[in-house]
Amino acid sequence: MILYGGGDHGYSLYEILTLLGEPLEGFFDDREEGFLLPKEKYLGSYDPAILPESPVLIAITDNTIRRNLSLRVRHRIGAPLIHPRAYVAPSAILEPGVVVMAGAVIHSQAYIGAHTIINTGAVVEHFVRVGAFTHISPGVVLACRSQVGDSCFIGTGALIVPHVKVGEGAIVGAGSLVLRDVPAFARVWGHPAQPQSPKI
Ligand SMILES: CC(C)(COP(=O)(O)OP(=O)(O)OC[C@H]1O[C@@H](n2cnc3c(N)ncnc32)[C@H](O)[C@@H]1OP(=O)(O)O)[C@@H](O)C(=O)NCCC(=O)NCCS
């Protein structure tokens, strides 16, 4: 496996690979320094000609950057990377590029779109749908049959109640209690979550 991104998130993915006994073949990073991954594994900036048969996982937490990099990547995208102490139900469907961190639970018939991050201790209940390029932060609870669109950011510890839909590109602040549908590209937070003005 190759990681694209040698920073904090890359380091976490490297440790998961190590726990699983999967070798890290190397990592791309478009910066030339400031990595946390072992220097001897550095492959340089992204180059489709390097180890072209190896799968790549994009190890960047920013949803927009992750999406943009995915458009450049010509390598095959790696199968979902799941921490050995996460639980993923046999009937859940995870698309390529998904990462699931320690302590996360993904229940029956849940669907997780490509390149989405299910972070530490997050709970994705049964029949939940999560889009692509989304970040479900640590400790989030997505209750049964809730839906989260593509490119959403759900902040640490937020709770989305059953059947509620969070639209594409929406931001839900840390600790929020989301009781009603959130429109696409909205920013909401609070207890209960309320719409906030767009960031200029
Ligand atoms: C929602 C969020 C992205 C908004 O960030 P932002 O646009 O930079 O907002 P600001 O920090 O400028 O805050 C604007 C106001 O909203 C308030 N606010 C921001 N987030 C809030 C939240 N989650 N709950 C309650 N109030 C919040 C701030 O206190 C501030 O209030 P003030 O104007 O009275 O001082 C951010 O606050 C957040 O919740 N981030 C979560 C980070 C996280 O969980 N990361 C996980 C990494 S693994």
The ligand as an SDF file (V2000), in Angstrom:
LIG
                    3D

 48 50  0  0  0  0  0  0  0  0999 V2000
  -18.1350   24.1890   13.1860 C   0  0  0  0  0  0  0  0  0  0  0  0
  -16.7190   24.7090   13.1070 C   0  0  0  0  0  0  0  0  0  0  0  0
  -16.0040   24.0320   11.9160 C   0  0  0  0  0  0  0  0  0  0  0  0
  -16.8640   26.2130   12.8600 C   0  0  0  0  0  0  0  0  0  0  0  0
  -15.5970   26.7730   12.7700 O   0  0  0  0  0  0  0  0  0  0  0  0
  -15.4800   28.3390   12.3980 P   0  0  0  0  0  0  0  0  0  0  0  0
  -16.3110   28.6560   11.1980 O   0  0  0  0  0  0  0  0  0  0  0  0
  -14.0320   28.6400   12.3450 O   0  0  0  0  0  0  0  0  0  0  0  0
  -16.2050   29.0400   13.5990 O   0  0  0  0  0  0  0  0  0  0  0  0
  -15.5470   29.9660   14.7110 P   0  0  0  0  0  0  0  0  0  0  0  0
  -14.5460   29.2010   15.5000 O   0  0  0  0  0  0  0  0  0  0  0  0
  -15.1490   31.2540   14.0480 O   0  0  0  0  0  0  0  0  0  0  0  0
  -16.7830   30.2560   15.6840 O   0  0  0  0  0  0  0  0  0  0  0  0
  -17.8110   31.1830   15.3650 C   0  0  0  0  0  0  0  0  0  0  0  0
  -18.7420   31.2570   16.5650 C   0  0  0  0  0  0  0  0  0  0  0  0
  -19.5000   30.0440   16.6730 O   0  0  0  0  0  0  0  0  0  0  0  0
  -19.2150   29.3920   17.9280 C   0  0  0  0  0  0  0  0  0  0  0  0
  -19.0480   27.9570   17.6390 N   0  0  0  0  0  0  0  0  0  0  0  0
  -18.2050   27.4030   16.7480 C   0  0  0  0  0  0  0  0  0  0  0  0
  -18.3440   26.0680   16.7250 N   0  0  0  0  0  0  0  0  0  0  0  0
  -19.2820   25.7830   17.6500 C   0  0  0  0  0  0  0  0  0  0  0  0
  -19.8270   24.5610   18.1050 C   0  0  0  0  0  0  0  0  0  0  0  0
  -19.4360   23.3890   17.5840 N   0  0  0  0  0  0  0  0  0  0  0  0
  -20.7730   24.6210   19.0660 N   0  0  0  0  0  0  0  0  0  0  0  0
  -21.1690   25.7950   19.5810 C   0  0  0  0  0  0  0  0  0  0  0  0
  -20.6800   26.9940   19.1760 N   0  0  0  0  0  0  0  0  0  0  0  0
  -19.7370   26.9770   18.2430 C   0  0  0  0  0  0  0  0  0  0  0  0
  -17.9080   29.9970   18.4240 C   0  0  0  0  0  0  0  0  0  0  0  0
  -17.8280   29.9320   19.8170 O   0  0  0  0  0  0  0  0  0  0  0  0
  -18.0250   31.4050   17.8940 C   0  0  0  0  0  0  0  0  0  0  0  0
  -18.8840   32.1170   18.7370 O   0  0  0  0  0  0  0  0  0  0  0  0
  -18.6640   33.6940   19.0380 P   0  0  0  0  0  0  0  0  0  0  0  0
  -18.7950   34.3590   17.6800 O   0  0  0  0  0  0  0  0  0  0  0  0
  -19.7570   34.0230   19.9900 O   0  0  0  0  0  0  0  0  0  0  0  0
  -17.3050   33.8150   19.5820 O   0  0  0  0  0  0  0  0  0  0  0  0
  -15.8950   24.4180   14.3820 C   0  0  0  0  0  0  0  0  0  0  0  0
  -16.2460   25.2500   15.4320 O   0  0  0  0  0  0  0  0  0  0  0  0
  -16.0490   22.9860   14.8560 C   0  0  0  0  0  0  0  0  0  0  0  0
  -16.9840   22.6000   15.5400 O   0  0  0  0  0  0  0  0  0  0  0  0
  -15.0380   22.1910   14.4890 N   0  0  0  0  0  0  0  0  0  0  0  0
  -14.9810   20.8150   14.8610 C   0  0  0  0  0  0  0  0  0  0  0  0
  -13.5330   20.3630   14.7870 C   0  0  0  0  0  0  0  0  0  0  0  0
  -13.4360   18.8740   14.9480 C   0  0  0  0  0  0  0  0  0  0  0  0
  -14.2730   18.2130   15.5400 O   0  0  0  0  0  0  0  0  0  0  0  0
  -12.4070   18.3140   14.3570 N   0  0  0  0  0  0  0  0  0  0  0  0
  -12.1810   16.8900   14.3990 C   0  0  0  0  0  0  0  0  0  0  0  0
  -10.7620   16.6150   13.9710 C   0  0  0  0  0  0  0  0  0  0  0  0
  -10.3270   14.9360   14.1600 S   0  0  0  0  0  0  0  0  0  0  0  0
  1  2  1  0
  2  3  1  0
  2  4  1  0
  2 36  1  0
  4  5  1  0
  5  6  1  0
  6  7  2  0
  6  8  1  0
  6  9  1  0
  9 10  1  0
 10 11  2  0
 10 12  1  0
 10 13  1  0
 13 14  1  0
 14 15  1  0
 15 16  1  0
 15 30  1  0
 16 17  1  0
 17 18  1  0
 17 28  1  0
 18 19  1  0
 18 27  1  0
 19 20  2  0
 20 21  1  0
 21 22  1  0
 21 27  2  0
 22 23  1  0
 22 24  2  0
 24 25  1  0
 25 26  2  0
 26 27  1  0
 28 29  1  0
 28 30  1  0
 30 31  1  0
 31 32  1  0
 32 33  2  0
 32 34  1  0
 32 35  1  0
 36 37  1  0
 36 38  1  0
 38 39  2  0
 38 40  1  0
 40 41  1  0
 41 42  1  0
 42 43  1  0
 43 44  2  0
 43 45  1  0
 45 46  1  0
 46 47  1  0
 47 48  1  0
M  END
$$$$
